[in-house]
Protein backbone atom coordinates (compact mmCIF):
# COMPACT_ATOMS: atom_id res chain seq x y z
CA UNK A 1 0.00 0.00 0.00
CA UNK A 2 1.48 3.35 -1.06
CA UNK A 3 1.62 6.16 1.49
CA UNK A 4 3.11 9.65 1.41
CA UNK A 5 6.38 10.48 3.18
CA UNK A 6 4.63 12.62 5.81
CA UNK A 7 2.27 9.72 6.74
CA UNK A 8 5.10 7.52 8.07
CA UNK A 9 4.59 6.72 11.77
CA UNK A 10 6.60 4.74 14.37
CA UNK A 11 5.80 1.01 14.39
CA UNK A 12 5.09 0.83 10.66
CA UNK A 13 6.98 -1.57 8.39
CA UNK A 14 8.02 -0.09 5.04
CA UNK A 15 9.70 -1.44 1.92
CA UNK A 16 12.67 0.87 1.27
CA UNK A 17 15.65 0.14 -1.02
CA UNK A 18 14.29 -3.37 -1.69
CA UNK A 19 14.40 -4.33 2.00
CA UNK A 20 11.98 -4.31 4.93
CA UNK A 21 12.46 -1.64 7.59
CA UNK A 22 10.68 -0.95 10.89
CA UNK A 23 10.05 2.73 11.65
CA UNK A 24 11.55 3.53 15.07
CA UNK A 25 11.17 7.33 15.28
CA UNK A 26 9.84 10.12 13.12
CA UNK A 27 10.28 13.86 13.35
CA UNK A 28 8.61 16.45 11.16
CA UNK A 29 11.18 19.11 10.20
CA UNK A 30 10.43 22.48 8.57
CA UNK A 31 13.71 24.21 7.79
CA UNK A 32 13.87 27.95 7.24
CA UNK A 33 14.76 27.37 3.59
CA UNK A 34 13.26 24.65 1.41
CA UNK A 35 10.35 22.30 1.88
CA UNK A 36 9.36 20.37 4.98
CA UNK A 37 10.36 16.73 5.38
CA UNK A 38 9.93 13.78 7.72
CA UNK A 39 13.21 12.67 9.39
CA UNK A 40 12.77 8.91 9.96
CA UNK A 41 14.91 6.46 11.94
CA UNK A 42 14.62 2.96 10.43
CA UNK A 43 15.75 -0.47 11.63
CA UNK A 44 16.37 -3.22 9.09
CA UNK A 45 14.33 -6.29 9.99
CA UNK A 46 16.67 -8.91 8.55
CA UNK A 47 20.08 -7.35 9.32
CA UNK A 48 19.22 -5.30 12.47
CA UNK A 49 21.09 -2.26 11.07
CA UNK A 50 19.80 1.29 11.49
CA UNK A 51 19.35 4.06 8.96
CA UNK A 52 18.25 7.70 9.12
CA UNK A 53 16.33 8.80 6.05
CA UNK A 54 14.51 11.95 4.92
CA UNK A 55 11.15 11.65 3.19
CA UNK A 56 9.46 14.66 1.60
CA UNK A 57 5.68 14.85 1.78
CA UNK A 58 5.53 14.23 -1.98
CA UNK A 59 7.59 10.98 -1.75
CA UNK A 60 5.70 7.72 -2.19
CA UNK A 61 6.64 4.93 0.23
CA UNK A 62 5.44 1.32 0.18
CA UNK A 63 3.87 0.38 3.52
CA UNK A 64 3.98 -3.34 4.27
CA UNK A 65 1.03 -5.00 6.00
CA UNK A 66 2.06 -7.98 8.10
CA UNK A 67 -0.06 -11.02 8.87
CA UNK A 68 -0.15 -11.82 12.58
CA UNK A 69 -0.77 -15.37 13.79
CA UNK A 70 -0.91 -16.90 17.27
CA UNK A 71 1.48 -19.74 18.05
CA UNK A 72 2.44 -21.77 21.10
CA UNK A 73 6.10 -22.24 21.92
CA UNK A 74 7.06 -25.95 21.91
CA UNK A 75 10.81 -26.27 22.50
CA UNK A 76 14.22 -24.96 21.48
CA UNK A 77 17.27 -26.81 20.25
CA UNK A 78 20.82 -25.60 19.54
CA UNK A 79 19.89 -23.10 16.82
CA UNK A 80 16.10 -22.85 16.53
CA UNK A 81 12.92 -22.23 18.51
CA UNK A 82 9.93 -24.35 17.48
CA UNK A 83 6.33 -23.12 17.50
CA UNK A 84 2.90 -24.62 16.72
CA UNK A 85 -0.02 -22.78 15.12
CA UNK A 86 -3.06 -22.89 17.44
CA UNK A 87 -5.57 -23.25 14.61
CA UNK A 88 -4.14 -25.84 12.20
CA UNK A 89 -1.35 -27.37 14.38
CA UNK A 90 1.28 -26.53 11.72
CA UNK A 91 4.79 -26.31 13.19
CA UNK A 92 7.48 -23.79 12.27
CA UNK A 93 10.99 -23.11 13.50
CA UNK A 94 12.69 -19.72 13.80
CA UNK A 95 16.40 -19.15 14.34
CA UNK A 96 17.28 -18.00 17.88
CA UNK A 97 19.35 -15.13 16.46
CA UNK A 98 16.21 -13.71 14.82
CA UNK A 99 14.39 -13.67 18.18
CA UNK A 100 17.41 -12.38 20.12
CA UNK A 101 17.85 -12.27 23.90
CA UNK A 102 14.10 -12.69 24.41
CA UNK A 103 14.35 -16.31 23.26
CA UNK A 104 15.58 -17.06 26.80
CA UNK A 105 12.14 -16.06 28.16
CA UNK A 106 10.30 -18.67 26.09
CA UNK A 107 8.63 -21.39 28.16
CA UNK A 108 6.70 -24.46 27.03
CA UNK A 109 3.14 -23.63 25.81
CA UNK A 110 3.73 -19.85 26.04
CA UNK A 111 1.40 -18.10 23.59
CA UNK A 112 3.23 -15.71 21.24
CA UNK A 113 2.33 -13.70 18.13
CA UNK A 114 4.43 -14.20 15.03
CA UNK A 115 4.32 -11.59 12.26
CA UNK A 116 4.62 -12.89 8.70
CA UNK A 117 5.35 -11.19 5.40
CA UNK A 118 4.66 -13.32 2.31
CA UNK A 119 4.63 -16.50 4.49
CA UNK A 120 8.07 -15.70 5.97
CA UNK A 121 8.20 -15.19 9.75
CA UNK A 122 9.71 -11.77 10.52
CA UNK A 123 9.58 -11.42 14.29
CA UNK A 124 8.10 -12.92 17.44
CA UNK A 125 6.08 -10.87 19.95
CA UNK A 126 6.10 -12.25 23.50
CA UNK A 127 3.41 -11.41 26.05
CA UNK A 128 4.32 -8.18 27.85
CA UNK A 129 4.48 -9.77 31.31
CA UNK A 130 6.11 -13.15 31.91
CA UNK A 131 6.43 -14.95 35.25
CA UNK A 132 9.93 -16.07 36.22
CA UNK A 133 11.65 -17.56 39.24
CA UNK A 134 14.58 -15.82 40.95
CA UNK A 135 17.44 -18.32 40.89
CA UNK A 136 19.88 -16.20 42.92
CA UNK A 137 20.20 -12.69 44.31
CA UNK A 138 22.18 -10.83 46.95
CA UNK A 139 20.65 -10.50 50.42
CA UNK A 140 19.32 -7.08 51.36
CA UNK A 141 21.40 -5.11 53.84
CA UNK A 142 19.84 -4.39 57.23
CA UNK A 143 18.39 -0.89 57.36
CA UNK A 144 18.07 -0.69 53.59
CA UNK A 145 14.78 0.96 52.65
CA UNK A 146 12.36 -0.20 49.96
CA UNK A 147 12.89 3.02 48.02
CA UNK A 148 16.63 2.44 47.76
CA UNK A 149 18.41 1.17 44.70
CA UNK A 150 17.73 -2.18 43.09
CA UNK A 151 20.04 -5.19 43.43
CA UNK A 152 21.18 -7.68 40.76
CA UNK A 153 19.42 -11.01 40.40
CA UNK A 154 19.57 -14.01 38.07
CA UNK A 155 16.22 -15.40 36.91
CA UNK A 156 15.25 -18.44 34.80
CA UNK A 157 17.57 -19.24 31.89
CA UNK A 158 20.47 -17.23 33.32
CA UNK A 159 19.00 -13.78 32.58
CA UNK A 160 20.39 -10.95 34.73
CA UNK A 161 17.97 -8.23 35.86
CA UNK A 162 17.62 -5.73 38.71
CA UNK A 163 15.07 -6.37 41.48
CA UNK A 164 13.98 -4.48 44.63
CA UNK A 165 15.79 -5.32 47.88
CA UNK A 166 12.86 -7.32 49.33
CA UNK A 167 13.06 -9.97 46.56
CA UNK A 168 14.82 -13.16 47.68
CA UNK A 169 16.13 -16.32 46.00
CA UNK A 170 13.21 -18.61 45.10
CA UNK A 171 10.61 -15.81 44.73
CA UNK A 172 8.28 -15.79 41.72
CA UNK A 173 8.27 -12.42 39.94
CA UNK A 174 6.75 -10.86 36.82
CA UNK A 175 9.17 -9.44 34.22
CA UNK A 176 8.45 -7.05 31.32
CA UNK A 177 9.50 -8.95 28.15
CA UNK A 178 10.11 -5.74 26.17
CA UNK A 179 12.93 -4.40 28.35
CA UNK A 180 13.64 -7.26 30.81
CA UNK A 181 12.68 -5.15 33.84
CA UNK A 182 11.06 -6.20 37.13
CA UNK A 183 7.28 -5.51 37.36
CA UNK A 184 6.00 -7.15 40.55
CA UNK A 185 6.36 -10.03 42.99
CA UNK A 186 3.96 -12.97 42.45
CA UNK A 187 4.84 -15.33 45.34
C-alpha positions in Angstrom: 0.0 0.0 0.0 1.5 3.3 -1.1 1.6 6.2 1.5 3.1 9.7 1.4 6.4 10.5 3.2 4.6 12.6 5.8 2.3 9.7 6.7 5.1 7.5 8.1 4.6 6.7 11.8 6.6 4.7 14.4 5.8 1.0 14.4 5.1 0.8 10.7 7.0 -1.6 8.4 8.0 -0.1 5.0 9.7 -1.4 1.9 12.7 0.9 1.3 15.7 0.1 -1.0 14.3 -3.4 -1.7 14.4 -4.3 2.0 12.0 -4.3 4.9 12.5 -1.6 7.6 10.7 -1.0 10.9 10.0 2.7 11.6 11.6 3.5 15.1 11.2 7.3 15.3 9.8 10.1 13.1 10.3 13.9 13.4 8.6 16.4 11.2 11.2 19.1 10.2 10.4 22.5 8.6 13.7 24.2 7.8 13.9 27.9 7.2 14.8 27.4 3.6 13.3 24.7 1.4 10.3 22.3 1.9 9.4 20.4 5.0 10.4 16.7 5.4 9.9 13.8 7.7 13.2 12.7 9.4 12.8 8.9 10.0 14.9 6.5 11.9 14.6 3.0 10.4 15.8 -0.5 11.6 16.4 -3.2 9.1 14.3 -6.3 10.0 16.7 -8.9 8.6 20.1 -7.4 9.3 19.2 -5.3 12.5 21.1 -2.3 11.1 19.8 1.3 11.5 19.4 4.1 9.0 18.2 7.7 9.1 16.3 8.8 6.0 14.5 12.0 4.9 11.1 11.7 3.2 9.5 14.7 1.6 5.7 14.9 1.8 5.5 14.2 -2.0 7.6 11.0 -1.8 5.7 7.7 -2.2 6.6 4.9 0.2 5.4 1.3 0.2 3.9 0.4 3.5 4.0 -3.3 4.3 1.0 -5.0 6.0 2.1 -8.0 8.1 -0.1 -11.0 8.9 -0.2 -11.8 12.6 -0.8 -15.4 13.8 -0.9 -16.9 17.3 1.5 -19.7 18.0 2.4 -21.8 21.1 6.1 -22.2 21.9 7.1 -25.9 21.9 10.8 -26.3 22.5 14.2 -25.0 21.5 17.3 -26.8 20.3 20.8 -25.6 19.5 19.9 -23.1 16.8 16.1 -22.8 16.5 12.9 -22.2 18.5 9.9 -24.3 17.5 6.3 -23.1 17.5 2.9 -24.6 16.7 0.0 -22.8 15.1 -3.1 -22.9 17.4 -5.6 -23.3 14.6 -4.1 -25.8 12.2 -1.3 -27.4 14.4 1.3 -26.5 11.7 4.8 -26.3 13.2 7.5 -23.8 12.3 11.0 -23.1 13.5 12.7 -19.7 13.8 16.4 -19.1 14.3 17.3 -18.0 17.9 19.4 -15.1 16.5 16.2 -13.7 14.8 14.4 -13.7 18.2 17.4 -12.4 20.1 17.9 -12.3 23.9 14.1 -12.7 24.4 14.3 -16.3 23.3 15.6 -17.1 26.8 12.1 -16.1 28.2 10.3 -18.7 26.1 8.6 -21.4 28.2 6.7 -24.5 27.0 3.1 -23.6 25.8 3.7 -19.8 26.0 1.4 -18.1 23.6 3.2 -15.7 21.2 2.3 -13.7 18.1 4.4 -14.2 15.0 4.3 -11.6 12.3 4.6 -12.9 8.7 5.4 -11.2 5.4 4.7 -13.3 2.3 4.6 -16.5 4.5 8.1 -15.7 6.0 8.2 -15.2 9.8 9.7 -11.8 10.5 9.6 -11.4 14.3 8.1 -12.9 17.4 6.1 -10.9 20.0 6.1 -12.2 23.5 3.4 -11.4 26.1 4.3 -8.2 27.8 4.5 -9.8 31.3 6.1 -13.1 31.9 6.4 -14.9 35.3 9.9 -16.1 36.2 11.7 -17.6 39.2 14.6 -15.8 41.0 17.4 -18.3 40.9 19.9 -16.2 42.9 20.2 -12.7 44.3 22.2 -10.8 47.0 20.7 -10.5 50.4 19.3 -7.1 51.4 21.4 -5.1 53.8 19.8 -4.4 57.2 18.4 -0.9 57.4 18.1 -0.7 53.6 14.8 1.0 52.6 12.4 -0.2 50.0 12.9 3.0 48.0 16.6 2.4 47.8 18.4 1.2 44.7 17.7 -2.2 43.1 20.0 -5.2 43.4 21.2 -7.7 40.8 19.4 -11.0 40.4 19.6 -14.0 38.1 16.2 -15.4 36.9 15.2 -18.4 34.8 17.6 -19.2 31.9 20.5 -17.2 33.3 19.0 -13.8 32.6 20.4 -11.0 34.7 18.0 -8.2 35.9 17.6 -5.7 38.7 15.1 -6.4 41.5 14.0 -4.5 44.6 15.8 -5.3 47.9 12.9 -7.3 49.3 13.1 -10.0 46.6 14.8 -13.2 47.7 16.1 -16.3 46.0 13.2 -18.6 45.1 10.6 -15.8 44.7 8.3 -15.8 41.7 8.3 -12.4 39.9 6.8 -10.9 36.8 9.2 -9.4 34.2 8.4 -7.1 31.3 9.5 -8.9 28.2 10.1 -5.7 26.2 12.9 -4.4 28.3 13.6 -7.3 30.8 12.7 -5.1 33.8 11.1 -6.2 37.1 7.3 -5.5 37.4 6.0 -7.2 40.6 6.4 -10.0 43.0 4.0 -13.0 42.4 4.8 -15.3 45.3 
